[in-house]
Amino acid sequence: MKPIVEVNHLYKKYQIGEKQPYYSLRDSIVNFVRSPIRSINKLRKNEFWALKDISFKVMPGEVMGIIGRNGAGKSTLLKILSQITPPTKGEITLRGRVASLLEVGTGFHPELTGRENIFLNGAILGMKRAEIKRKFNQIIEFAEIQKFLDTPIKHYSSGMYTRLAFAVAAHLEPEILLIDEVLAVGDIQFQKKCLGKIQNISREEGRTVLFVSHNLQSIEQLCAKCILLEKGQVKMNGETKSVIAKYLNEVIPGTNKVIKLDKKADSVMSFSKIFITNSKGKITYNILEHEDFYVNLELNVLEETKDIDVNIAISNSQNVIACSNLSGIRNSQLRSFRPGKYIFKVKFSGGYLMPYNYFIHIYIQHPGVQSIDARENVLGFTVSGQKQDTYLSYRAGYVSLPSKWLLEK
């Protein structure tokens, strides 16, 4: 069986600080003839390679995830696959009809109603009028916009835009569907609905999906395989769990060992080390769902300091705070710090955080006065176990955990 998507040695170059020129042969020849050396030097100086030597294959019916930091080239890759922009060099083979959902409301006209835009957007995506009519009721039922069907979409919220755009694209029945992070706009129930639709069109209808998202849990749930992009290149291509683990370790290097932090010389007190241990005292970044774990902090104190808060917050991979430990040290027996090093072992009880990817943030501050040291996303870890819910990464709303601060001697 041949791959339905085949990309070979794909490159994409942009010119920094300039409007992208039209691809006119006449203009290119005229500019080069007027000043050939200047044209060549200017192009070389301002060139930026958004994609460099990208190669991969996707088989029919697969859902391929694409992850990476902002600016890694994910959206550029999908735009090239959608034929919105041409590659600088390389070869792309698409063996099927392509539908893309890259930005909210792309192909919609704000002055037209929802009904009119369904026909307009469907036609842009390649649907025939008879096909749109046949699926019209399914589209509006999925989008949940029955009451506003004859209202101009300039009055729609971003969530309503997303629902309608996804509904049209999902009912196009393309062989290849490209989705770029637009589901983050919708509410939780609609996100579940969309992900269920993606699973349905891939598993039951045998269609292929390329899915770009920063929601690693959605990627893990939907995609058997995943590509990690870094600075326009394929860093890793393989089984989704392995790729996500590598990505987290790239974002927060060395999460399986003690992390040494740069000391702030101009501060009276700063963090110098952090690491996580499980209930057996082993340093790890993979915690079992119902297992207690400990955040170990080393503080470096240069001058005697009083009335200090040292706090820990834990967020999921979407940067939503799941829990925090407010006033941890102030509520302990330690009221002041003399110069030296202090090591704290902060216990967090198991069972609260659901299986997901998390990041730790640590802060030192004079409450209500000033921040002394703040470290965002200083350490990443994963909670493993049986998934309870795709979107809720913790079992209640934001809470202050009653974790325990222990001073190590």
N, C-alpha and C positions, 0 to 999 in steps of 0.2 A: 504494500500500500504506500502511495506517495504522500509526503507531507502536504497538508493543506496550506500551510504558511512556511515559506522557505526564504531565509535571509542569509546572504553570503557577502561577507566583507563590506559591510555598509558603512559609509562615511557621510557626515554632514558638517559643512563648514559655513560659518557666518562671519560677517565683517563687523567688528565692534565699533560702536559709535557712529554708525552710518545707517541710513535707511536702506533696506534691502532693495537692490535695483530690479527692474523688470528684466526678464530674460530675453532681451532684444539683441539679436546678432549685430544689427546696424550700429546701435549705441556702443556696444563693446568694441567693435572695430574702429569707430571714430575716436573713442577715448584712447585706445592703444596707439593709434597712428599719431595722435597729437603729442603724446608723451609716453613712450613705451617703458622707459626705465622708471619714471616716476610712478606709473600705473602698477608695475610689478612690485616695487618696493613698498608702496602704500598697502597693497593687498596683503603682502607677507607680514607687514608690521601689525595690521589690525585684525588678522584672521583668528578665529576661534573655532576649534573643532568640538562641536556639541556631541558628535558620535564618532567613534574611531574603531574600525574593524569589528563591527558587530556581526556575529554569525549565530544562527540558531534555527531549529526546526520545530514545528508544532504539528502533531498528527490530528486527523479528523476526530472531533468529539472531545478533545482535551481542553481543559481550562488552565491556561498558563498565567501565572502571576508575575508581575514585574514590580520590583521594589528598589529602593535606593533613596539617598538623601535628596533634598531639593537641589535642582540643578544638575542631577546625574544624567539627564537625557531621556527620561521616561516619556514625557509628553511629546518630545521631538520625535521619538521613535514611532509613537502611535500616529502622529500627524503624517509621517512619511508613509506608513502602512495604509493610512486613509487616503493617500494621494492628494493631501492638502498642500504639501510642499515636496519638491523633488529632492532626492538624495544628491550629494556631490559626486559620489561614485559608489559602486556596489550594485548588487542584483537582488531584486525582490520578486518572488513568485507567489501569487495568491491564486489558489485553485477553487474559487467560489465567490459568491456575492458578498460584499463587505458592507456592514452598517457600523457607524461609529457614534458614540456618545461622549464627546470630549469636553464640552463646556455647556453650562446650563443655558437652555434657550437657543442654542445654535440652530439657525434655519427657521426661527419664529419671527413673525412680524407683529410688533406691539399693538398696532391699530386693528389687527384682525382678531376675531373671537377665537375661543378655544376650538370650536367646531371647524372653522375655516383653516386654522393652523394645523389641525390634524391632517387635512387633505394637502395643504401646502408642504408640510414637513415630510409627510409620507411620499409625496411626489419627488421631493429633493433626494430622499433616501432610496428612490428607485421603485416604489410601489405603484402599481397601476390603480386607476380609480376604482375599478371593480373590486380589487383586493382590499383597498381601504374601506369601501362600503361594507364588505363582508365581515371585516374585523372591527368595524367602528364601535359597536356596543362593547366588545371585549376591551378595547382601548380605554373608553371613558370609565368603564367599571374598574379597571385596574388603576387608573389615574385618580379616581375618587373626586372628580370635578363636575358631577352631574348638575349641581345647582348653578355652576358658573360657566356652563358650556357655551352660552351665547354672550358672554362678557368679554370685552377686549382684554387680551392677556397682559396689557400694560398695567392692569389692576391686580394681577396675580402676585402672590408672594413668591419668593425664591423656591420654597418647598413645592408649591403648586406647579411652577415651571419645571422643576425636576421630575415630578410625578408624570406630567404630561409628556415630557421629552423621552423619559425612559419607557413609558408605555408604548409610544409610537415605535421606537427603535426595537423594543423587545418583540413586538408583534409583526415586525417586518419579515421574520423568518429568514434571516441571512444565514449563509453557511459560516460566516466569520463575523463575530461581534466584538468591537473594540470599546472598552469602557475605561474612562480616565477620572477616577476619584470624585465623580459628581454625586455619588450616593451619600457623601458626607453631609450634604445640605438637608436631606430628608430627616424626619423623625425616626425614632427607633422602630416603630411598627412598620413604617414604609421600608426602612432598610431591610428588615427581616423579609418583607414581601418581595423586594427586589432580589435579594440573595437566593430566596426560594425559587424565583423565576429563572435565575441564572443556572441553578442546579438542575432545574427541570429541562431547560433547553439544551443543556450539555449531556445529561445522563439519559433522558428519555427521548429527546429529539435528535441527539447525535451531532449537535452543532458545536463549533469551536469558539472559545472566548479567550481574549487577551485582556487581563484585568489589572490595571494600575491602581494601587491604593497604599496609603500609609497605615491603614487598619490591618495590622499583622494578623489579628485573629480571624478576620474575614478571609484574608489570603490563605491562611492555614486551613480554614474550613472548606473553601471552595476549590483550591488548586492542588493537584497532585504534584505538579512541577512548578518551579519558580526560577526567575532570572534576577540576579542582583547586579545592578548597574552602579558603577562608580566612575565619575569624571568621564562619562561617555563611553566607557568600556565595560564588557561583561566580566564582572569580578568572579561570579560563580553561576553555574547553571546546573540544576539538579533537583533532587527531592526537596520538597518545600520546607520541612522541619529543619533540615541541615542548612539550607540557604538562610532561613530566618535566624538560626543560631549564629551563623557567621556574621550576618548583618548587625545583630545586636552587639556582638563582640567587636565589630569594626567601629560602631558608633561610640561604644564605651569600652575602649581597649582594656584587655586584661581583667575581665570580670571574673576570672577563675583564680584570682590570686589577690594578695594584699595590694591595695591601690595607695601609692604614695602621692601626697598632694603638695603642691608648691606652697611653701610657707610665705605668709605675708609679713615682710620685715617691718612695715610701717604700722602694724596692728599689735595691740597689747595681747591679743589672743587669736589663734587661728587653728584650723584643722590641719593635721599633718598625715594622718592615715585613716583608711576606712576599708572594711571587708565584712563579708557575711559568713556566719557559721550556722550549720544546722544543729539539730538537737544532740548530735553526737560530737559536736565540737569541730567538725571538718569544714574547712573553707570551701564554699561552693557558691554557684549562682543559680542552681536548680533546686528549688525547695518543693517538697511534697505538699499537697493541698492541705492536709490536716496536721502538718508538722510545725512545731514551734521553731522559730528561727531568731537569730541574734544579729543585730547590726553593731559592729565593733568600731568605735571611734577613738582616735588619739588626738588630743588637744595639746597644743604648744602654747604655754603662757609665759610672756616676757615680763609682765608687771603684775603686781597684786591687783585683782579685779573682783568687784562685788556686784551683786544684783544682776546676774547674767541669765539670759534664757539661751539654752542650746536645744534646738528643735529639729525634728526629723519629719519629713513629709514623703509619702509614697504616691506616685501617680502611675496611671497606665500609659500605654504607648501612644495614646491620643492626647497626652498631657492633661488628663482629667485627674484631679487629686482624689485618691481613694480614701486615704486616711492620713492622720498626722499625730504627732505626739507633742502637744503644746506644753510649754513650761516644764519640760521633763526634768532638768537638773534643779530648777528652783523648787520643785516639789519634793526633792530628795533632801537628805540631811546636809548636803554640801551647800554652804551659803556664800563662800568666798574662795578664790583661787590664789594661791601663792605661786611665784615663778617656778616653772618646771613642766613636766609632761604628765598628762592625765589620760588614762585609758578607761573608757566606759563600754560596758557590754549591755546593749538595750534589747530586752526580750520582747518579741511580738508573738502573740499566741496564734496557733494555726487555726484554719477553718474559716477565717474571715475573708481573706483574699481568694478569689476563684482562680482557676487555671488561666493564666494570661502572662503577658510580658510587662514588667514594671521597672520604674526608675526611682532612685532615691535622691532627695534634695535635703541639704543640711544647712542650718543657719545658726549663727551666734549673734545676739543682739542685746542691747540695753532696752528692755521693754518700754515702748513708747518714746524712746530717745533717739537711738541710732542703730544701724546695722554695722556689725564688726566684721563678720565674715559670712558670705553666702555662696554656696556651691550648688548650681542647678544640674540635674542629670549626672550626678557625680558617679553613680554606680547603677548598673542594670542587672536584673535577675528575672528568673522565670518561675512561676508556680505551676507544677505539673499535677495532673489528675484528670478525673472524668469531668468533662465540660457540662456545666449546668445551664448556661445561657450564653448566647453568642456575643451579646453586647454589654451585659452588666458584668463588670470585672470585680465587683465586690457585692456583698450581700445586703447592704443597706445604703442609705445616703452617706454623705461625707460625715465622718465621726472623728473624734479625738480618742485614739486608742489608749487604754490603760496599760501601756507597756511599762516595763520595770527597768530603771537605770541602776546598774551595779558598777561601783568603782573598783577596778582591778588594781590590786596592790603590786 
